Amino acid sequence: MDSSASSTNSLKSLLAEHLPKDVPFTFYHISTPPSKSPALFSAPPQSKPERTYCESHFLTVSITPTSTDSQTELKNGGQMLILAIEVLIYSTKKLTTVFVSKADSTGCISALKLPRGQAGSPLKAVTGAFVEWLVHERQRVGKRLVVSLFARAQDQYLFPGSVENAEKHVLDDRGLIRWWCRVLDPVVKSYAPEAEKKSFEQKLAESAGTNDYAASSKEARKQQDKTTAKGYLIVPGFDIHETMRHTPSASQQQHRWTPSHPLLQLAPNPAAPPRCLIPHFPDDPKSRFLDELDEELPDHGSGAMSEPGGTPSRSNGMWKSVKSLEQFWDMMTYRQECSSGRCVGFIWVVITPPQPSIPEDDEEQEGESQSQSQSQSQNDSQNTLSSPKKPSNPRRRISTRSGPIPPRLPRIKSAVSSLSNLSSSSSASNGRLKSRLPPESTPFYYWPATSRGNLLFSQKDYARALEVLLQQNFSTRTAAIRSSGAWVREVGVLAGVGADGWGWRVVGRKEGSSTANGATGGAVNILGVRKKRKVDGGADEGSKREEGEANVLGSGLVRKKAKVMEDGDTSGSGAGVNVLSAGLVRKKAKPA
């Protein structure tokens, strides 16, 4: 089975479970192979940065409305992009980081005319399912994985001109933070909760009761054998209670979210200076603040410090103004992104695998291998010194300055401009591409075939595909259809498969939570009726009900329409009905 087909089927089944029933969607997924990248965490002085690999994933979703309004829509097939999300996966020997870089919508999902309760659910469902699928596919045995992103409200990220679309609903800062927490909450709940850390006094109190202590220790051992997950949220400038209001309420009761950060758990060296504990992501408010603080170092801009996240060589790596992580987050409150009425949410979901019974120390293994290689080289050198030298018989070099020209076979260039994972029909080209791809698994990353896009690009062509999207226009429905078709065609041509040779369709299977009549699973959801104030005499009549009969309103609770008499008097006033006086009743003039 082809790797792209298996990847598509696994993601397709997951998306179909979360999308509305009988609603078709078309997906386009491109990705890149893992390649060396700058380390996320800066190395301490006199140390080397971690060997880090990065790969990119870009997923777009499109719909086809049932009706078209112009010839332009008919010509382009009526296909409109509604969502795009970019995810970067960083991988080292001990940590996998799934960083959600960008996500944006066009507002064209209103063309599906879904019920009001399901209008925004497809965008949330696709985003959550895609991140959950990547997390599941990229887990490594015994290696921690973290999902990281920052929520900052913006009019448009990936679709130029979409802010001019009146049907696009742009969330504010607080709404966007809540939205992302709800998107990632199913990922947190799909794993076991972390065991609560107990103080020394609590452990002593539990040890007083032998049975309770034995039960709690047994439960703690069971918890260590499970993969756990926990969500973290920090909003600079917000206190603990105000921060927790943005997380799902049900998860707050289960302690699945906490108003703090997990940077000390994720950093390779927790005892290093603060600049070595904060990851350096692209286009991140934290990264911009890190770059400004690095200007305080005496060797800034020289040697290894010329690159972002470099290692200082003439200082201890400590900033002058910020001395700790707590002070760093306090200073983030006064940054431009987090001040002047704006707020930014930094979100993490840490997935911790069970601890192995025999912990592996990679550094010791590396040290042993290095010592073995050194000892082997020393032994080889001693053997060569003790043994007599054999006469060397060097190969005679052929002089090319004079004489006959030796024949040389031509070198066939097998490289192609893109690393597109083509269909199985072009087996010859697939063989060349697979020979140029990196291995599927190394000590530094895990890159299974089931987690790749249906088009595989090099970093250069991947950037070109995103640049084509940023040159389009999504201000109106007609412009969105034209731009969507142009992007699909350009990327297909860039991959060499054509506009119709890539992309896959998914039809949702999720039953709607509500219908137009308010039915949910055979039961009718009835709104509560707000009763009027009881009138004298109505309570006795309304209370006369026999068992098994229908609940009938009393005559005193029925509001009757007052009849207007010729002399201005009204009837029914004795029943307690509020009636307008004769002077307030406007009579219709009789024709002459």
N, C-alpha and C positions, 0 to 999 in steps of 0.2 A: 504493500500500500504506500502511496506517495506521502511524503512528510507533510506537504502542504495540505493534502486532502484530509489527513488525520487531524491536523491542527484546526482546519476549518470545521470539521465535524464536531470536535470537542467543544469549541467555542460556540458553534451554532446551536447545539442542544442546550447549553447553559443560557444563551440569550432567548431562545424560544420559551423557556420556562418563565421568564420575567417580563416578556412583552405581551401587550393586549392580544386577545384571541382574534384570529382571522385577519390581522392587520399585517401586510407585508412590509418588510424593510430590506434595504440593500446595503451591504457592508463592504468597505474597502480597507484592507489592512496591509501596511507596508512596514518593513523593519530592516535593521542592519545587523551584520555579524558583530560579535564583541571585538573591540579593538582597544589598544592601550590608551589610557587617558590620564590626566593629572589626578593625583590622589585627592580624595574628598577631605581627609583630615591632614593637616600640616604635621610634618614630623618634628619631634623635639630637636633641639640643637645636638649636633654630633650624631645624628641618626639619619637613616635613609627613609624616604616616604614609602608607604605601602604600595605594592604592585596592584594597580587597579585597572579593571576593564569596564568598558561602557558600551551599551547597545541602545538603540532608539526604536520605539514603536509608535506608529501613527495610525489611528483608527478613525474613519469617517463613516457616517450613517446618512443615507438618503431615502427619500420616499417618492412615490409617484402618485399624485392626486388623481382621483377618478375622473375629473373633468378639467379641460383646458380652456383658456379664455382667448388665446391668440394663436396665430400661425407660428410664432416663434416658439411657443410652448410645444406645439405639435411637432415642429421640426427637431427640437432637442429631446423629444420623448417625455417632456414634463417632469424630469427627474430633478429633485431639489435636495441639496445637502442640508441637514438639520442639526448635526452635531459633529464635532471633531475633538479628539483628545490625544495628547502626546505624553508618552511615558518613557522615562530614561531609567535603565537598570544598570546600577553600578555594582560591581562584584569584586571582592577581595578573597583572601584565603579564609577569613573568619566571618565575613558579613556580606549579606546581599541587601542592597538598598533599592527599593522601587520608588522612584521619585516622579510624582505627577507634575509635569512641567507646565502644561497649558490645557485648558478646556474651554470651549466656546460653542454657542448655539446661534442659529440664524433667525429664529422666530417663525420659520416656515412650517413648523409642526402643526400650526393651526389649520393648515390645509386638510389635515386628516379629519377634522371636525369630530374629535373624540369627545366623550362626555366630560363635563367640567371636572369631575373627580379624577379623571385619567389624563388630563391635558399635559401635565408635567411629568407623569410617571415614566414614559418611555426614555426620556433623557436621563433620569435618575437610575432607571433599571439598567440601561446600557453602560453607563459609567461604572456603576457598582459591579456589574457582572464582568466587565473587562478587567478591572483591577483585581477582582477575586480570582479570575482565571490565571492572570499572570503570577499572582502570589502562589497559587497551587502548583503551577508548572515549574516555578523557579525555586522551590524549597529544596534545600540540601540537607542530608542527614547530619545532625549534630551542629549545623550552622544557623546562626540567628538571622532572621529576616525582618526588615523594617519597611513600612510604607510611610513616606514622608511627603508633605506638601505644605504650601502656605496659601491661605484663602484671602484674597484681596479683590474687592469688587472693581470691575473695569467694564467700560461700555462694550469693548470688543477686543478680542485677543487674536483670533485666527481668521475671522471673516470680515474683510474691510467693507465699510458701508452698512453693516448689519444694524448698527445703532439707529440708522434712519428708518428702519422698518418699525412701523407703529405696533406690530404684533409681537415684537421681541420684548420679553419681560426680563429686565435687568434687576437682579437682586441687590439690595444694599449690603453693607459690610457685615452686619449682624446676621442678616438672612442667609448670606453665602456661607458663613461659618457654620450655622446650624445645618444648612443643606449638606455640606461636606461631612459633617459628623454623622448625619443620618445615612449617607452613602456608605461610609466605612464601618458603621456599626454592625451590619451583618457579617463583615469579615472578622470583627472582634468576637461576635457571638458564635462563630463557627468553630472556635477552639475553647478549651477549658479555661476557666478564670485562674489568675495567678493566686497562689496561696498568700494570705495576709501575713505580713511580718509581725511577729509578736515581741513585745518587750521582755526584758529579763524578769520583771515582776510577774507578768502574765504566765511565763513558763514555770516560775516557782509555784504560783497558785495552782496551775494544772498538775504539777508533779505531786502536790499534796494528796490529790485523789488518784490512786494508782490506776483505777479502771479508766477514768477520764483521760489521763495522760497517755495511757496505752492506746486508747481509741484515737486520740488526736495525732499521735505520732504515726499510727498506721495510716490515717487519712493523709498526712503530710507525705508519706512515702508513695502513696498512690498518686498524689498530685505531681510528684517529681517524674513519674513515668508517662505523663501526658504532655502534649504540646500546648502551651498556654499562650494567650494573647491579652494585650492590654492597650487601651487608648490613652493618649496624652494630648493635652491641649493647653496652649499658652496664648493669651491675648495681652500683649504689653499694655500696661496701664489699668488693667482690670484686677480686682481682688479675686479671692478664691470663689466666693459665692456667686459673683457676677459671671465668672468664667464658666462655672458648672451649669449655668442656665442655658448655655448654648449646646450642651450635650444631651442626648436622649434621656428622658426622665427614667425610663425603665432600667437603663444601664447604670444610672446613678445609684439606684437601690442595690444593684448587684456589685457595685464597686468595679465596674469594667472600664471606667474612665476616671482620670485623675488630672487635676489642674497643675501639672508640672511638666518637666521635660526628661527624656531618657538619655541625654547626651553622655553621662558618665558610664552608662552601660554599653553604649555603642562605640565610644572612642577606643582606639587600640591601646592607648596608654593613659589611664585616668589620672595619673599623677603628673602629667605634663602641664605646661602653661595653658591658660584659657584659650589661646589662639589655636591650640592643637586639639581642642575638644569640640569645636564647632565645625560642621561640614560646610564645604564651599560649593554650593550649587550654582548653576548659571541663572542669571536674572532673579536673584533672591535678595530680599532686603537684608538678611543677615550677612550675605557675602559682600554686599556693598559697604556695610559697616566694618566688616573685617578688613577690607582693603584700606579703608581710611585709618583704622587703628594701626595697621602695619606700617604706615608712614612714620609712626613714632619710633620705630626701631632704628638703631644707628646705621645698620648695613642695608637699609631699604633701597631697592633698585640696583643692587650690585650682586653679581654672581647668581646664586640660586634664588635669591629674593626678587629677581626681575620677573619671575613668573608668579601667578596667583598661587598662594599656598606654599611658597618656597620655604626652605629651611634656613634660618639665620646662621651665620658662621662666626660673627664677631660679637654676639650678645647672647643672653640667656633666654631670649624669646618672650620676655615679659613686657607688656605694654606699660606705659607710664600712667595713663589715666584709668584704665580698667584692670583690676587685680583679680577678679573672680567671675564665675559664671553668673552669680546672682547680680553683681554689679553690671554685667553685660546686658542682662534682660531689663534692668532698671533704666539703663541708658537707651535701650531700644524704644522706650516710651516716648522719648523726645525726638525720635527720628521723623523725617518728613512723611514716611509711609504710615506711621502710627500716631501722628499728631494732627492738629487742626481739624478735629471732629472725625477723623478716619480711624479705623481699627483694622488690624491684620491678625488673623488666627494662624498659628503654627501648630500643625497637627502631625502626630506620629501614631502608628500602630505597630507595636513591637511583638513579634511572634517568636517565642523562645522554645526550641525543641527540648526534649527530655535529656537530662544529663547522662552521658555514657557511664557505665560502671567503671571503666578504666579510662580516665581522662587522657587525651592525647595532647602532647606538648610538641607543637610543630617546631618551635625554636630549638628544643633539645634534639629533635630528630635532624634538623638542619645542621646543628653543631656537631652531632655525631657523624653525619655524612661528610661534613667538611674536614673533621679530624681524620676520618678514614681515608679521604682522598689525599690529605696532606701526608699521612703516614705512608700511603701507597706510593706517592710521588717520591718521598724520601727513600723508600726501599728500592724503587726503580733507579734512582740516581746513584745509590750505593752500589747496586749491582752493575751498573754501567761503568762505574769507576774501578771496581775490582776486576771485572772481566776485561780481557784484552780487546782492543779496538779492532774491528774487522775492516778490511779495506773496503772503502765505499766505491760503488760503481754507479756514479751519477748518470742520469739519462742525458744523452747528447742532445743539445738544443739545436733545432733546425734554424739555420740562418735564412732570414727572409729578405736580406738586403741584396743578395745576388743569387743566381742560380734559378732552377725551376720553382715555380710557385706550387706549394703543396695543396692538394685539393681539400676543401673544407665543406661539410654539409651545411646547408642553410638552416638557421634557427627559425622555427615556425612560432609565430607569436600567437599564444593561446589565450591571452587576456582579452576581456571584453569590457566595454564601458560600464556596464551595470552587472550586478550579481543577481539578476532576476531568477527566481525559482520558477522556471517555465513549466509548462504542462509536460506530461509523460510522452507526448508525441515526439518531442525533440530530445531523444535520449542521448545523442552524441554531444550536444551542447551541455546537457545536464552532467554528463561525465566530466567535462572540462571544468564546469563550475564547482562540482563537488570536490574535485581535486584541489581547488584553490581555497575552499572554505576552511576555517579553523576547526580544530577538533571539537567534538561535542561536549566533552568533559575534560577539565583540567583541575589541578588543585586550586585554581584561582576563580573559576567560574563553571557554571553548568548551563549548557545551551542545548536543550533537547530539541529534536526536530518537531515535536508536537507543539512547541510554543513560538514558532516563527510565523511571520506574516506570509500571506499567499504571494507577495512579491518581496524579494530580497534585494536590497540596494546597497551599494557602497555609500560611504559617508558623503561623498561629493554629490552623487545622484539623489540621495535622500534630501540633502539641503536644497537641491534644485527643485524637487517635488514640492517642498514646503514654500519655496519662493514663488512657484507658479500659483499656488493658492493665495498668497498674499498680494498678488497682482490683480485679483478678480474684484468683482463688485456684487454685493448682496443687499443693496439698498431696497430693491423692490422684488416682487415675485418673478417678474419676467427676467430681470437681471440675475436673480439667483438661479433660475433654470439655465440661462445661458452660461453663467460662470461655472455651475456644477458640471454641465456637459463638457465644457472646455477643460476643466481640471482632470476629469476622468480620462479624456482622450489624450491629453498631454502626458500624463503619468503612464498610460498604456503604451504610448509611442516610446517614451523614455525606457521602458522595460522591454520593448520589442514584442509585445503581445497584442497590441491594438486596444481599442476602447471596449470591445465586447469580450476580450479574452481574460478578464480578471473581475473580481468581485463575486459575491455570493449572496443569496437571498435567504431570508429567515421569515417565517410566518409565525406569529405569536400564538401561544397555547394557554396563556394565563386567563382564567375566567375573571370578568370584571367584578369589582367589589360592589358596584351599584349600577342600577339601570335607570332608565328614565322614569319608571314607575316606583323606584325606590326598593325594588326586590333584591334581596341578598340571600342566595342559596335556598330559595323556597319560602323564606320568611319575609314578611313585610315590615319595613322600618317605618313606624308611624311617629310623627312629630307630636310632642306633648301639646295639648290644647290649653290655652290660657283662659280660665273661667272668669266670667263677670262676677261682680258683687251680687250676693244673693238679695232678693227682694222679699219683703214681708209676705208671708203666706206661701212662698215657693218652697220653703224647706220641708214643710209637711207633705206637700204633694210629691216632691222629688224623692222623699225617703220611702214612699210606699212602693216597694219593689218586692216581687215574689221571687223565690229561688228558682233559677233556671230561665228566667225571662231576661230579655234584653234590657240594657241600661237606657232608660228613656228620660229625657229632660222633663222637669216639671213645667206646668203651664206658667208658673211665675217666672221661670228663667228664659222663656221664649219672648223675644222682643218683637212686639207687633207694631205695624206701621199705623200711625195715627191717622184717622179720617178727619178731613177738614169739612165742617158744616158751613152752610150759607151764612149763618149769623156769626161765624168766627169761633163758635164753641167747638170743642173736641170731644170725641167719645173715647172711652177707654181710660180716662184719667183716674177713675177709681181703682183701676188695677195697678196703679203705681208706675205708669209709663211716663217718662219725661216728654212733655208736649210743648211745642212752641206756642206762645201767646198769639192772640189775633193780630196784634200790631206787627209781629215779626214774620207773619206769613205773607208771601208775595203772590197775589192772585194774578192769573192771566187775564188780560184785558179782553172783553167781549167785543167781537166785530160789530160795527154799526149796521 
